[in-house]
Amino acid sequence: MSNDDAVSSEKFELKEAKVTATGKNFSGFLRGRLRVRWQLAFTVAILITVLSSLIHKNFSLHKEVTELQDKISKLNVRLKLCNLLDSIDIHNSSPEDIPVDDLPSKSLKIAALAVSIMLLSLPFFFLKYVDYVSNSRRLLDNNTEEVSLNKQLAYRVDVFLSVTPYAKPLALLVATLLLICLGGLALFGVTDDGLADSLWLSWTYIADSGNHANSEGIGPRLVSVSISFGGMLIFAMMLGLVSDAISEKFDSLRKGRSEVVERNHTLILGWSDKLGSLLNQLAIANESLGGGTVVVMAERDKEEMELDIAKMEFDFRGTSVICRSGSPLILADLKKVSVSKARAIIVLAEDGNADQSDARALRTVLSLTGVKEGLRGHIVVELSDLDNEVLVKLVGGELVETVVAHDVIGRLMIQCARQPGLAQIWEDILGFENCEFYIKRWPQLDGLQFEDVLISFPEAIPCGVKVASRGGKIILNPEDSYVLQEGDEVLVIAEDDDTYSPSDLPMVKDATFVYITRPARKPQKILLCGWRRDIDDMIVVWRGNLPKDEVIQKSFERILLCGWRRDMEDMIMVLDAFLADGSELWMFNEVPEKERERKLTDGGLDIDRLVNIKLVNREGNAVIRRHLESLPLESFDSILILADESVEDSAIQADSRSLATLLLIRDIQAKRLPYREALVSQVHRGSFSQGSWIGEMQQASDKSVIISEILDPRTKNLLSMSKISDYVLSNELVSMALAMVAEDRQINDVLEELFAEEGNELHIRGADLYLHEGDELSFYEILLRARQRREIVIGYRLADTEKAVINPSAKNERRKWSLKDVFVVIAEKE
């Protein structure tokens, strides 16, 4: 072996010896620490034992003195009695013969006192032991990251108190019982009372801390004070728990987390600017029933919702409005508002992006269809985009009725632009304040033709039939020859569902149609593709429905659209179907022309395939006068001021922009008025005379008819007072439609046909179609005359009045009519 090997061997042996010595030193150190701790614990135990014995000796001496004093007092009492009675020899009596209460044995009292002291000190020793074990484990395992036992124990206690519903009351009960037991044992050890009396005395000290004032002696006083102090802590804990429970209950009520126990209520999910008008309409609808219940659930604070509803300041007419905070996407929140027992559920569209709003509505419908208890009522969903309607109906099935707000308002604006004054009529029909649609079964009408049904209701106007043989399909404006069958229901316009009923047929004197000479319309060419068995009947019907002397030839129009809407392509297609060939549609907004074409193309509009209208694009800001002055405002027949897409999220901002545009346009037109006659030619627009109210609104002192899209109902007063615009209340009209569909889902089919491009719609007709100047006719006679044109007259407006009358009373009374009067009819689209 070489020297280097020897040296390395010696170094290795030295290292090994050092490691062994280090291990021995560490184990010795650890044993020393453990030995010291056990010695300390033993010393503490000895001291506690000595202290306990001294206390016991003191208490024993005190008890003996007390016993001797009691015996002396009893002997004195007996002596006094003997002296008074003079019948008993005191010397013959001994202390042993005196009846004294049996006292508990000393050993039992010592054991009770020792047990109470041990139980009181047990938690302290237990915590110390747990801490000692934790430190020992960390030293042995040399791991400082291990969680100590006392922390684990505290964690378990925290979990128990937070997870267990009744943990706090249970802990309070256990603490009270322990204090009663320990206090009773301690009193049993230091007093002469029995165990049962000591336990009861311990409870009295806990319940009333003033009871310990009667204690005598050091031991009883020390124990009674300790029990009273613990009792104060117990009652402080109990008051804290009661206070927390009351606060949680009021907080739950304030924040709307409590459950709604209702049946046959209307549930509204979501929050928007339409809520005020919707609640008002539902309150009016429920007035005839003495009021109802409307529950509103939204992701808002309950107090804020109640404050906003209170600011609306309208008469609830006996209807209760209950607000709850929650999400319609969470089934637990839906059950909280008794969704399965609601008779109708209205899902409001959120303000903001249309696609996001409809996506949330779709998720809400999915949540509603997932309710295990099932739904008792139907779902009315407000959508922002017509393209999403199919998907929502696919998910909801037969439970869902949809109202596409944006599309409905766009179509109404077009109708009102071509027939000024129609907005007010739509408000009367859609709202519950006047007359509205009702569907009801009347067995006594079975077998009657529809022309007889028309004059069978003195307080209502029949408009259609719900045909039972066709699966409950509602037919508006049916043939006069249609005979009502068993199961058919009649659609009427009436003031309320309990205000009308059929009566005997009245005697209508003169229902002969008045033929008025009209400009002949151009010949029409009709192509029939295919063959049907009733082709001859179709030819006869067409020939009868196209009289040459009753149809007015359309004239071209020039219409201006100010602003940009999401459904602009739908509005353009509707206008292309309504307007005459050669009409112009001017679009004035801030969207660049290239981007407009792209948006229209993405929306499904092929500009090259437009038949009747020509698009004219102008770029500019509608609230800047210089930009508006660049337009020939005096030459437009109708101007539609749209709620621009860029500001439609804020109703106030959008309305302010619309009002500013309206005032600027009117001012520019007024200054250009003297030059208009030289610039433009007279445009024939319909059959209304210049003196009629329709003519005044159309011409407006040689100005264009302006239709403004209004989002905030409060703006209505500004426009109605100024009389500078025929207005459309977007949010209010949509709220009315939602309320009507919520009350009766069948009405949605009627509204969809009236709003759609095909089928029947509301028209305003001149009186010269039905009568001569000064004719005395009843409303029934005019109604039957209109039937020869396949029209149903539902109301009229006199030339000297400001408001139309829908469903007039006294229908069989005659009155004089003027050619300046107009009639509101339901007829097929021209």
Secondary structure as GFF3:
##gff-version 3
##sequence-region A 1 830
A	DSSP	alpha_helix	3	85	.	.	.	ID=ss1
A	DSSP	three_ten_helix	90	92	.	.	.	ID=ss2
A	DSSP	three_ten_helix	95	97	.	.	.	ID=ss3
A	DSSP	alpha_helix	106	141	.	.	.	ID=ss4
A	DSSP	alpha_helix	149	163	.	.	.	ID=ss5
A	DSSP	alpha_helix	167	190	.	.	.	ID=ss6
A	DSSP	alpha_helix	195	207	.	.	.	ID=ss7
A	DSSP	three_ten_helix	209	214	.	.	.	ID=ss8
A	DSSP	alpha_helix	218	255	.	.	.	ID=ss9
A	DSSP	beta_strand	266	269	.	.	.	ID=ss10
A	DSSP	alpha_helix	275	286	.	.	.	ID=ss11
A	DSSP	three_ten_helix	287	289	.	.	.	ID=ss12
A	DSSP	beta_strand	293	298	.	.	.	ID=ss13
A	DSSP	alpha_helix	302	312	.	.	.	ID=ss14
A	DSSP	beta_strand	320	325	.	.	.	ID=ss15
A	DSSP	alpha_helix	331	336	.	.	.	ID=ss16
A	DSSP	three_ten_helix	339	341	.	.	.	ID=ss17
A	DSSP	beta_strand	344	347	.	.	.	ID=ss18
A	DSSP	alpha_helix	354	369	.	.	.	ID=ss19
A	DSSP	beta_strand	378	383	.	.	.	ID=ss20
A	DSSP	three_ten_helix	386	388	.	.	.	ID=ss21
A	DSSP	alpha_helix	389	396	.	.	.	ID=ss22
A	DSSP	three_ten_helix	397	399	.	.	.	ID=ss23
A	DSSP	beta_strand	400	404	.	.	.	ID=ss24
A	DSSP	alpha_helix	405	418	.	.	.	ID=ss25
A	DSSP	alpha_helix	422	430	.	.	.	ID=ss26
A	DSSP	beta_strand	436	441	.	.	.	ID=ss27
A	DSSP	three_ten_helix	443	445	.	.	.	ID=ss28
A	DSSP	alpha_helix	450	453	.	.	.	ID=ss29
A	DSSP	beta_strand	460	467	.	.	.	ID=ss30
A	DSSP	three_ten_helix	468	470	.	.	.	ID=ss31
A	DSSP	beta_strand	473	476	.	.	.	ID=ss32
A	DSSP	beta_strand	489	494	.	.	.	ID=ss33
A	DSSP	alpha_helix	535	545	.	.	.	ID=ss34
A	DSSP	beta_strand	558	562	.	.	.	ID=ss35
A	DSSP	alpha_helix	568	578	.	.	.	ID=ss36
A	DSSP	beta_strand	583	589	.	.	.	ID=ss37
A	DSSP	alpha_helix	593	602	.	.	.	ID=ss38
A	DSSP	three_ten_helix	607	609	.	.	.	ID=ss39
A	DSSP	beta_strand	613	619	.	.	.	ID=ss40
A	DSSP	alpha_helix	625	629	.	.	.	ID=ss41
A	DSSP	three_ten_helix	633	635	.	.	.	ID=ss42
A	DSSP	beta_strand	638	641	.	.	.	ID=ss43
A	DSSP	alpha_helix	651	672	.	.	.	ID=ss44
A	DSSP	three_ten_helix	673	675	.	.	.	ID=ss45
A	DSSP	alpha_helix	676	679	.	.	.	ID=ss46
A	DSSP	alpha_helix	693	699	.	.	.	ID=ss47
A	DSSP	beta_strand	705	710	.	.	.	ID=ss48
A	DSSP	alpha_helix	715	722	.	.	.	ID=ss49
A	DSSP	beta_strand	726	729	.	.	.	ID=ss50
A	DSSP	alpha_helix	730	743	.	.	.	ID=ss51
A	DSSP	alpha_helix	747	755	.	.	.	ID=ss52
A	DSSP	beta_strand	760	766	.	.	.	ID=ss53
A	DSSP	three_ten_helix	767	769	.	.	.	ID=ss54
A	DSSP	beta_strand	776	778	.	.	.	ID=ss55
A	DSSP	alpha_helix	779	787	.	.	.	ID=ss56
A	DSSP	beta_strand	792	797	.	.	.	ID=ss57
A	DSSP	beta_strand	805	806	.	.	.	ID=ss58
A	DSSP	beta_strand	814	816	.	.	.	ID=ss59
A	DSSP	beta_strand	822	828	.	.	.	ID=ss60
###
